[in-house]
Amino acid sequence: MLSRLKHEDDLEALADRVKSAIAPTPDLLYDVMNACPRLRVINRSGKVSGIDRIIEAGAWNDAALALIAVEIPAWSIRRLIREDGEWFCSLTKEPNLPVTLDDTRDASHPSLPLAIIGAFLDVRRRANVTREVSEPTVPRLRPALGLAVGCDNFS
């Protein structure tokens, strides 16, 4: 439990760094990558995720989008809007839902890649809170032995 709390504090501090940053830097993006469990596993296995090369090239937007694709593949960008000098990024798990029903993760920043990374970190922070708070609502049952037969009449 203590390590989970420390991880949540780390994500919160990282989100604050992204909010206060003027522009993306390699150090900031590497710190975001270090907070990603999937990327840590990929790096430990000796495989290169490719994001390192994107960061070194300074392709900040591509790096932010690659982080989403690798770390939270079930999420996608719903909206990217620039208004009054700020970029607004909205991520979703359900892109086909109407906006009013969707539970999005949002962030804004004057820099487009930092707005995307801010929304990415919001997904990660809320995933940790949800994992800690949520309990299964459906009881888990062991699979029954034998054959299952459907008795519905669809005529």
C-alpha positions in Angstrom: 0.0 0.0 0.0 2.8 2.4 0.8 4.5 1.9 -2.6 1.2 2.6 -4.3 0.8 5.8 -2.3 4.3 6.8 -3.2 3.5 6.1 -6.9 0.4 8.2 -6.8 2.4 11.1 -5.2 5.0 10.7 -7.9 2.3 10.9 -10.6 0.8 14.0 -9.0 4.3 15.6 -8.8 4.9 14.7 -12.4 1.6 16.2 -13.5 2.5 19.4 -11.7 5.8 19.5 -13.5 4.1 19.1 -16.8 1.6 21.9 -16.0 4.4 24.3 -15.0 6.7 23.4 -18.0 6.9 26.0 -20.7 7.9 23.4 -23.4 8.6 19.7 -23.5 12.2 18.5 -22.8 13.8 15.1 -23.1 14.3 14.9 -19.3 10.6 15.6 -18.7 9.5 13.0 -21.2 11.9 10.4 -19.9 10.5 11.0 -16.4 7.0 10.4 -17.8 8.3 7.2 -19.4 9.8 6.1 -16.1 6.3 6.3 -14.5 4.9 3.9 -17.1 4.8 0.3 -16.1 4.5 -1.1 -19.6 7.4 0.9 -20.8 9.5 -0.2 -17.8 8.8 -3.9 -18.7 9.7 -3.3 -22.4 12.9 -1.6 -21.4 13.9 -4.4 -18.9 13.3 -7.0 -21.6 16.0 -5.3 -23.7 13.5 -4.2 -26.4 13.6 -0.6 -27.5 10.1 0.9 -27.5 11.1 3.4 -30.2 9.9 6.3 -28.1 13.5 7.0 -27.1 14.4 7.7 -30.8 11.3 9.9 -31.2 12.2 12.0 -28.1 15.8 12.3 -29.3 14.5 13.6 -32.6 12.5 16.3 -30.8 9.2 15.0 -32.2 7.2 15.9 -29.1 3.7 15.3 -30.5 4.7 11.9 -31.9 6.3 11.0 -28.6 3.1 12.0 -26.6 1.0 10.0 -29.0 3.3 7.0 -28.8 3.1 7.0 -25.0 -0.7 6.7 -25.3 -0.4 3.9 -27.9 2.1 1.9 -25.8 1.0 2.5 -22.2 -2.8 2.9 -22.4 -3.8 1.4 -25.8 -7.5 1.2 -24.9 -7.6 5.1 -24.8 -7.6 7.4 -27.8 -7.8 11.1 -28.4 -11.3 12.3 -28.6 -10.7 16.0 -29.0 -7.8 18.4 -29.6 -8.8 22.0 -29.6 -6.8 25.2 -29.5 -8.7 28.1 -28.0 -7.3 31.4 -26.6 -3.7 30.2 -26.9 -4.3 27.0 -25.0 -4.5 23.4 -26.3 -7.3 21.2 -24.8 -6.8 17.5 -25.0 -9.5 15.0 -24.2 -8.8 11.2 -24.0 -11.6 8.6 -24.1 -12.0 4.8 -23.8 -15.4 5.1 -25.5 -15.0 7.2 -28.7 -18.4 6.2 -30.1 -20.4 7.5 -27.1 -21.9 11.0 -27.3 -19.7 13.6 -25.6 -22.2 14.2 -22.9 -22.2 10.6 -21.8 -18.4 10.0 -22.1 -16.1 9.9 -19.1 -13.1 11.6 -20.6 -9.7 12.6 -19.1 -8.8 16.1 -20.0 -5.9 18.5 -19.7 -4.9 21.9 -21.2 -1.6 23.6 -21.8 -0.2 26.2 -24.2 2.0 23.5 -25.6 0.2 20.7 -27.6 2.4 17.8 -26.5 2.2 18.9 -22.9 -1.6 19.0 -23.1 -1.6 15.5 -24.5 0.8 14.3 -21.8 -1.3 16.0 -19.1 -4.3 14.1 -20.2 -2.3 10.9 -20.3 -1.1 11.4 -16.7 -4.7 12.1 -15.7 -5.7 8.7 -17.1 -2.8 7.1 -15.2 -3.6 8.8 -11.9 -7.3 8.0 -12.0 -6.5 4.4 -13.0 -4.5 4.0 -9.8 -7.3 5.5 -7.6 -10.0 3.4 -9.3 -7.9 0.2 -8.9 -7.5 0.9 -5.2 -11.2 1.9 -4.5 -13.1 -0.4 -6.8 -14.4 -3.8 -5.7 -15.8 -6.4 -8.0 -19.6 -5.9 -8.3 -20.2 -9.3 -9.9 -19.1 -12.3 -7.8 -16.4 -14.4 -9.4 -17.5 -18.0 -10.1 -15.4 -21.0 -11.1 -16.3 -22.3 -14.5 -18.8 -25.2 -14.3 -17.7 -28.6 -15.6 -19.7 -30.0 -18.5 -21.5 -28.4 -21.4 -23.4 -25.2 -21.5 -26.7 -25.2 -23.4 -28.6 -22.1 -24.4 -32.3 -22.4 -24.0 -33.4 -19.1 -25.4 -36.1 -19.1 -28.1 -35.2 -16.4 -30.7 -38.1 -17.1 -33.1 
